[in-house]
């Protein structure tokens, strides 16, 4: 009996220690994933690009070593956009740095949930990852893009860009039934001097039927689209430009715009 009581006390102590883990999230998509998993109370610092009201710890690719160290984190969750050398330099002694992916396909978004849960010992982590994967796929299938040729454009502090083959949005929109026409391997930045310099050049090259513009009022730059034989649809950029479960709200927006007219929404 004494041994049983001792074991139970040790388990309680371990659980309490886990609940107090201090996390620095070095990218908004990581923050969004942590929030989705109900771990927001463990976040003690976030990147300068985050809206969450926490101390700021520098950028995605230029994290602030002193700011991170001052927060005494147990975990630093960072993007694979940050170089390994930089992460070695900014990770405090005693903290664990966990690198997350997410930008090449939707499977990586699911895998981030699995990795976070495994790292932090979140209960039913595998079930949470599987539930998200099932949820986004089922929701995307309801959109029914009817194979229409689609171009996905975003905007940033500078010039517009399009989402190519090895991006999570190409994967998402293809699953939603669209024929995504951008054939560039990753993100194509449209800027002077590039092989495809303007949106007009890209439209002539790809001949889309629908152009999705991911509008972001906070970080927008002009997306100039002339008239043509295509439909321009503006979507809420905040719901699409985060490789995180926030994409579920973006898929719901697609459902509202296309699902009803095809009788696919319940």
C-alpha positions as CSV (number, residue, x, y, z in Angstrom):
1,X,0.0,0.0,0.0
2,X,2.8,2.4,0.9
3,X,4.5,1.7,-2.4
4,X,1.2,2.4,-4.3
5,X,0.8,5.7,-2.5
6,X,4.4,6.7,-3.2
7,X,3.9,5.9,-6.9
8,X,0.7,8.0,-7.1
9,X,2.5,10.9,-5.4
10,X,5.4,10.7,-7.9
11,X,2.9,10.7,-10.8
12,X,1.1,13.7,-9.4
13,X,4.4,15.6,-9.0
14,X,5.5,14.7,-12.6
15,X,2.1,15.9,-13.9
16,X,2.4,19.2,-12.1
17,X,5.9,19.7,-13.4
18,X,4.7,19.1,-16.9
19,X,1.9,21.6,-16.6
20,X,4.4,24.3,-15.6
21,X,6.6,24.0,-18.7
22,X,7.6,27.4,-20.2
23,X,7.5,27.7,-23.9
24,X,8.9,30.2,-26.4
25,X,7.1,30.0,-29.8
26,X,9.3,31.5,-32.5
27,X,6.7,31.7,-35.3
28,X,3.0,32.6,-35.5
29,X,2.0,29.2,-37.0
30,X,3.6,27.5,-34.1
31,X,1.7,29.7,-31.7
32,X,-1.5,29.0,-33.4
33,X,-0.9,25.2,-33.2
34,X,-0.1,25.5,-29.5
35,X,-3.3,27.5,-28.9
36,X,-5.3,24.9,-30.8
37,X,-4.0,22.3,-28.4
38,X,-5.0,24.4,-25.4
39,X,-1.4,25.1,-24.4
40,X,-1.6,28.9,-24.6
41,X,-1.0,29.3,-20.8
42,X,2.4,27.7,-21.2
43,X,3.6,30.3,-23.8
44,X,5.9,32.8,-22.2
45,X,7.4,34.4,-25.3
46,X,6.5,34.8,-29.0
47,X,8.1,36.2,-32.2
48,X,7.7,39.8,-33.2
49,X,5.2,38.7,-35.8
50,X,2.8,37.2,-33.3
51,X,-0.4,39.0,-32.2
52,X,-0.4,37.2,-28.9
53,X,0.3,39.5,-25.9
54,X,3.5,38.0,-24.7
55,X,7.1,39.3,-24.5
56,X,8.6,39.4,-28.0
57,X,11.7,37.3,-28.8
58,X,12.8,38.5,-32.2
59,X,12.0,37.3,-35.7
60,X,11.5,33.9,-37.3
61,X,15.0,33.8,-38.8
62,X,16.7,36.3,-36.4
63,X,15.6,35.3,-32.9
64,X,16.7,37.5,-30.0
65,X,19.1,35.4,-27.8
66,X,18.9,37.8,-24.8
67,X,15.1,38.1,-24.9
68,X,14.7,34.3,-25.1
69,X,17.2,33.7,-22.2
70,X,15.5,36.2,-20.0
71,X,12.3,34.1,-20.2
72,X,14.0,30.9,-18.9
73,X,12.1,28.6,-21.2
74,X,12.0,24.9,-21.0
75,X,11.3,24.6,-24.7
76,X,12.0,26.7,-27.7
77,X,9.7,25.8,-30.6
78,X,11.2,27.1,-33.9
79,X,10.5,27.0,-37.6
80,X,12.7,25.1,-40.1
81,X,13.2,28.5,-41.7
82,X,15.7,29.3,-38.9
83,X,19.2,28.0,-39.5
84,X,20.5,25.2,-37.3
85,X,23.5,27.4,-36.4
86,X,21.3,30.3,-35.2
87,X,19.2,27.9,-33.1
88,X,22.3,26.5,-31.4
89,X,23.3,30.0,-30.5
90,X,20.0,31.2,-29.1
91,X,18.8,28.1,-27.3
92,X,19.4,28.7,-23.6
93,X,21.3,26.1,-21.6
94,X,18.9,23.5,-20.2
95,X,16.2,24.3,-22.7
96,X,15.2,21.9,-25.6
97,X,14.9,23.3,-29.1
98,X,12.2,21.6,-31.2
99,X,12.1,22.4,-34.9
100,X,8.7,22.2,-36.7
101,X,7.9,22.1,-40.4
102,X,4.6,22.7,-42.1
103,X,5.1,24.6,-45.3
104,X,5.5,21.9,-47.9
105,X,2.2,20.0,-47.4
106,X,-0.7,19.5,-45.1
107,X,0.8,16.3,-43.7
108,X,3.5,18.5,-42.0
109,X,0.8,20.5,-40.3
110,X,-0.6,17.3,-38.9
111,X,2.9,16.1,-37.9
112,X,3.5,19.4,-36.0
113,X,0.5,18.5,-33.7
114,X,1.9,15.1,-33.2
115,X,5.4,16.4,-32.4
116,X,4.2,19.0,-30.0
117,X,2.0,16.5,-28.1
118,X,4.8,14.0,-27.9
119,X,7.4,16.5,-26.8
120,X,5.1,18.0,-24.0
121,X,3.5,14.7,-23.0
122,X,0.0,15.9,-24.1
123,X,-2.6,13.2,-23.4
124,X,-4.1,11.6,-26.5
125,X,-1.7,13.4,-28.8
126,X,-1.9,10.8,-31.5
127,X,-5.7,11.0,-31.5
128,X,-5.6,14.8,-31.6
129,X,-3.3,14.7,-34.7
130,X,-5.5,12.1,-36.4
131,X,-8.7,14.1,-35.6
132,X,-7.2,17.2,-37.2
133,X,-6.1,15.3,-40.3
134,X,-9.5,13.7,-40.7
135,X,-11.3,17.0,-40.1
136,X,-9.4,19.1,-42.7
137,X,-9.6,16.4,-45.4
138,X,-13.4,15.9,-44.9
139,X,-14.0,19.7,-44.9
140,X,-11.9,20.3,-48.0
141,X,-13.7,17.5,-49.9
142,X,-17.0,19.3,-49.3
143,X,-15.7,22.4,-51.2
144,X,-15.8,20.7,-54.6
145,X,-13.8,22.9,-56.8
146,X,-14.9,20.9,-59.9
147,X,-11.4,20.8,-61.2
148,X,-11.4,24.5,-62.1
149,X,-8.0,26.0,-62.8
150,X,-7.0,28.0,-59.7
151,X,-4.1,30.4,-58.9
152,X,-3.4,31.2,-55.3
153,X,-1.8,34.6,-54.6
154,X,-0.8,36.2,-51.4
155,X,0.8,39.5,-50.4
156,X,3.5,40.5,-48.0
157,X,5.7,43.5,-47.1
158,X,7.1,43.9,-50.6
159,X,5.8,42.0,-53.6
160,X,3.0,39.4,-54.2
161,X,3.8,35.8,-54.4
162,X,2.1,32.6,-55.5
163,X,1.9,29.2,-54.0
164,X,3.6,26.4,-56.0
165,X,3.6,22.6,-56.0
166,X,5.5,21.9,-52.8
167,X,3.4,24.2,-50.5
168,X,0.7,23.3,-48.0
169,X,-1.8,25.6,-49.8
170,X,-1.3,23.8,-53.2
171,X,-2.0,20.6,-51.3
172,X,-5.1,22.0,-49.5
173,X,-6.7,23.6,-52.6
174,X,-6.0,20.4,-54.7
175,X,-7.7,18.3,-52.0
176,X,-10.6,20.8,-52.2
177,X,-11.0,19.9,-55.9
178,X,-9.2,22.7,-57.7
179,X,-6.6,22.3,-60.4
180,X,-3.8,24.5,-59.0
181,X,-2.0,25.8,-62.0
182,X,1.2,27.2,-60.5
183,X,4.0,24.8,-61.5
184,X,6.8,26.5,-59.5
185,X,8.3,24.1,-57.0
186,X,7.7,26.3,-53.9
187,X,6.7,30.0,-53.4
188,X,7.2,32.2,-56.5
189,X,7.9,35.8,-55.7
190,X,6.8,38.2,-58.3
191,X,9.3,41.0,-58.6
192,X,11.2,43.1,-61.2
193,X,14.0,41.1,-62.8
194,X,12.4,37.7,-62.0
195,X,11.5,35.3,-64.9
196,X,7.9,36.0,-64.1
197,X,7.9,39.5,-62.8
198,X,4.2,40.5,-62.4
199,X,0.8,39.0,-61.7
200,X,-0.2,39.8,-65.3
201,X,2.8,37.7,-66.5
202,X,1.8,34.8,-64.2
203,X,-1.9,35.0,-65.3
204,X,-0.9,34.8,-69.0
205,X,1.4,31.9,-68.2
206,X,-1.0,29.8,-66.2
207,X,-4.4,30.8,-67.6
208,X,-6.5,30.4,-64.4
209,X,-10.3,30.3,-64.2
210,X,-10.2,31.5,-60.6
211,X,-7.6,33.7,-58.8
212,X,-7.7,33.5,-55.1
213,X,-6.2,36.5,-53.4
214,X,-5.3,36.0,-49.7
215,X,-6.0,39.4,-48.4
216,X,-4.0,40.5,-45.3
217,X,-4.7,44.1,-44.3
218,X,-1.8,44.2,-41.8
219,X,0.9,43.1,-44.2
220,X,-0.5,43.8,-47.6
221,X,1.1,45.0,-50.8
222,X,-0.7,45.8,-54.1
223,X,-1.9,42.9,-56.1
224,X,-2.8,44.4,-59.4
225,X,-5.0,42.1,-61.5
226,X,-6.3,43.2,-64.9
227,X,-9.6,42.1,-66.4
228,X,-9.8,38.8,-68.1
229,X,-11.7,35.5,-68.5
230,X,-11.3,34.6,-64.8
231,X,-13.0,35.1,-61.4
232,X,-11.1,36.9,-58.6
233,X,-12.0,35.8,-55.1
234,X,-10.6,37.5,-52.0
235,X,-10.2,35.3,-49.0
236,X,-9.1,36.2,-45.4
237,X,-5.4,35.9,-45.5
238,X,-5.1,35.3,-41.8
239,X,-7.0,32.0,-42.2
240,X,-4.7,30.7,-44.9
241,X,-1.1,32.1,-44.4
242,X,-0.6,30.2,-41.2
243,X,0.5,26.6,-41.7
244,X,-1.6,25.6,-38.6
245,X,-5.0,24.4,-37.6
246,X,-6.2,28.0,-38.3
247,X,-6.6,26.7,-41.8
248,X,-9.8,25.0,-40.7
249,X,-11.5,28.4,-40.7
250,X,-10.1,29.1,-44.2
251,X,-11.7,25.9,-45.4
252,X,-15.0,26.9,-43.9
253,X,-14.8,30.1,-45.9
254,X,-14.2,28.1,-49.1
255,X,-17.2,26.0,-48.2
256,X,-19.4,29.0,-47.8
257,X,-18.3,30.4,-51.2
258,X,-18.5,27.2,-53.2
259,X,-20.2,24.4,-51.2
260,X,-23.7,25.7,-51.2
261,X,-23.9,26.2,-55.0
262,X,-22.9,22.6,-55.6
263,X,-25.2,21.3,-52.9
264,X,-22.3,19.8,-50.9
265,X,-22.9,21.5,-47.5
266,X,-25.3,19.9,-45.1
